Amino acid sequence: MSTESSASLGITESSVPAADPTETRALHVHLPTDKELVLKVIPMPADCNANGDIFGGWVMAQVDLAGSVVPARYVDGRMATVAVNQFIFKQPVRVGDILSFFAAVTRIGNTSITVQVEVFAERFRAQGRYIKVTEASLTYVAIDDAGKPRKIVKT
Ligand SMILES: CC(C)(COP(=O)(O)OP(=O)(O)OC[C@H]1O[C@@H](n2cnc3c(N)ncnc32)[C@H](O)[C@@H]1OP(=O)(O)O)[C@@H](O)C(=O)NCCC(=O)NCCS
């Protein structure tokens, strides 16, 4: 990312510390090969909490969206999130990180689908090296026009 395009996002050299090389070396992982890349997004300064890290609720909203992508192919209509079964914030998310969301279905029930989501950050000025920041499991339910659970027709 060039300095000019970063600045246009409100992310500047002075507003975002460069990646800590010790952290990047210690936590660097490979991206999963058993999950699909469903979303990429860069958090903005407006998404920060009082510590200056990204607000957990913002991350949860992105994970909810990312997790719904694969189930949407199965439910063929409306669906709703019924449960966040697990949510782990393993590392902080920072302004300027490039976040990559990977997802895979772990269970298909009668009316519900459970998905595992993993989120990886490329720190500002350490792009190309990935740190796992979040993992979560969510369940989505296919619903009808009245908002009641609807059977998923497996294909
Ligand atoms: C989703 C909703 C329609 C489900 O209705 P319900 O009467 O609880 O449905 P059921 O008890 O029949 O369960 C439906 C499915 O959800 C699953 N489910 C229900 N509660 C669950 C829970 N706490 N954790 C995991 N799965 C759950 C059931 O196992 C079932 O799956 P299956 O048919 O594949 O076995 C209803 O709970 C709802 O409208 N919730 C609000 C959804 C919403 O607004 N989400 C956004 C939050 S901001």
The ligand as an SDF file (V2000), in Angstrom:
LIG
                    3D

 48 50  0  0  0  0  0  0  0  0999 V2000
  -33.2260  -18.0630   14.6490 C   0  0  0  0  0  0  0  0  0  0  0  0
  -34.6270  -18.3550   15.1960 C   0  0  0  0  0  0  0  0  0  0  0  0
  -35.6410  -18.1830   14.0830 C   0  0  0  0  0  0  0  0  0  0  0  0
  -34.6330  -19.8080   15.6520 C   0  0  0  0  0  0  0  0  0  0  0  0
  -35.8700  -20.0690   16.1970 O   0  0  0  0  0  0  0  0  0  0  0  0
  -36.0380  -21.2130   17.3130 P   0  0  0  0  0  0  0  0  0  0  0  0
  -37.4970  -21.3390   17.6110 O   0  0  0  0  0  0  0  0  0  0  0  0
  -35.0890  -20.9490   18.4060 O   0  0  0  0  0  0  0  0  0  0  0  0
  -35.6120  -22.4720   16.4680 O   0  0  0  0  0  0  0  0  0  0  0  0
  -35.3160  -23.9360   16.9310 P   0  0  0  0  0  0  0  0  0  0  0  0
  -35.2650  -24.1290   18.3990 O   0  0  0  0  0  0  0  0  0  0  0  0
  -36.2600  -24.7880   16.1270 O   0  0  0  0  0  0  0  0  0  0  0  0
  -33.8270  -24.1610   16.3680 O   0  0  0  0  0  0  0  0  0  0  0  0
  -33.5640  -23.9610   14.9940 C   0  0  0  0  0  0  0  0  0  0  0  0
  -32.1330  -24.4090   14.7460 C   0  0  0  0  0  0  0  0  0  0  0  0
  -31.2630  -23.5500   15.4480 O   0  0  0  0  0  0  0  0  0  0  0  0
  -30.4260  -24.3180   16.2850 C   0  0  0  0  0  0  0  0  0  0  0  0
  -30.2010  -23.5630   17.5010 N   0  0  0  0  0  0  0  0  0  0  0  0
  -31.1280  -22.9840   18.2870 C   0  0  0  0  0  0  0  0  0  0  0  0
  -30.5410  -22.4040   19.3440 N   0  0  0  0  0  0  0  0  0  0  0  0
  -29.2070  -22.6260   19.2080 C   0  0  0  0  0  0  0  0  0  0  0  0
  -28.0790  -22.3000   19.9860 C   0  0  0  0  0  0  0  0  0  0  0  0
  -28.1850  -21.6040   21.1300 N   0  0  0  0  0  0  0  0  0  0  0  0
  -26.8690  -22.6890   19.5460 N   0  0  0  0  0  0  0  0  0  0  0  0
  -26.7200  -23.3870   18.4090 C   0  0  0  0  0  0  0  0  0  0  0  0
  -27.7680  -23.7430   17.6100 N   0  0  0  0  0  0  0  0  0  0  0  0
  -28.9970  -23.3670   18.0310 C   0  0  0  0  0  0  0  0  0  0  0  0
  -31.1930  -25.5960   16.5700 C   0  0  0  0  0  0  0  0  0  0  0  0
  -30.3060  -26.6450   16.9360 O   0  0  0  0  0  0  0  0  0  0  0  0
  -31.8560  -25.8200   15.2440 C   0  0  0  0  0  0  0  0  0  0  0  0
  -30.9390  -26.3940   14.3240 O   0  0  0  0  0  0  0  0  0  0  0  0
  -31.2810  -27.7400   13.4680 P   0  0  0  0  0  0  0  0  0  0  0  0
  -32.6790  -27.5980   12.9330 O   0  0  0  0  0  0  0  0  0  0  0  0
  -30.2730  -27.7450   12.3690 O   0  0  0  0  0  0  0  0  0  0  0  0
  -31.1190  -28.8710   14.4210 O   0  0  0  0  0  0  0  0  0  0  0  0
  -35.0100  -17.4420   16.4190 C   0  0  0  0  0  0  0  0  0  0  0  0
  -34.2470  -17.8610   17.5500 O   0  0  0  0  0  0  0  0  0  0  0  0
  -34.7030  -15.9940   16.1260 C   0  0  0  0  0  0  0  0  0  0  0  0
  -35.4330  -15.3600   15.3850 O   0  0  0  0  0  0  0  0  0  0  0  0
  -33.6310  -15.4580   16.7250 N   0  0  0  0  0  0  0  0  0  0  0  0
  -33.2070  -14.0950   16.4450 C   0  0  0  0  0  0  0  0  0  0  0  0
  -32.2480  -14.1000   15.2340 C   0  0  0  0  0  0  0  0  0  0  0  0
  -31.6020  -12.7450   15.0640 C   0  0  0  0  0  0  0  0  0  0  0  0
  -32.2600  -11.7260   15.1410 O   0  0  0  0  0  0  0  0  0  0  0  0
  -30.2790  -12.7560   14.8320 N   0  0  0  0  0  0  0  0  0  0  0  0
  -29.5330  -11.5530   14.7530 C   0  0  0  0  0  0  0  0  0  0  0  0
  -29.1430  -11.1210   16.1040 C   0  0  0  0  0  0  0  0  0  0  0  0
  -28.6660   -9.4370   16.1140 S   0  0  0  0  0  0  0  0  0  0  0  0
  1  2  1  0
  2  3  1  0
  2  4  1  0
  2 36  1  0
  4  5  1  0
  5  6  1  0
  6  7  2  0
  6  8  1  0
  6  9  1  0
  9 10  1  0
 10 11  2  0
 10 12  1  0
 10 13  1  0
 13 14  1  0
 14 15  1  0
 15 16  1  0
 15 30  1  0
 16 17  1  0
 17 18  1  0
 17 28  1  0
 18 19  1  0
 18 27  1  0
 19 20  2  0
 20 21  1  0
 21 22  1  0
 21 27  2  0
 22 23  1  0
 22 24  2  0
 24 25  1  0
 25 26  2  0
 26 27  1  0
 28 29  1  0
 28 30  1  0
 30 31  1  0
 31 32  1  0
 32 33  2  0
 32 34  1  0
 32 35  1  0
 36 37  1  0
 36 38  1  0
 38 39  2  0
 38 40  1  0
 40 41  1  0
 41 42  1  0
 42 43  1  0
 43 44  2  0
 43 45  1  0
 45 46  1  0
 46 47  1  0
 47 48  1  0
M  END
$$$$
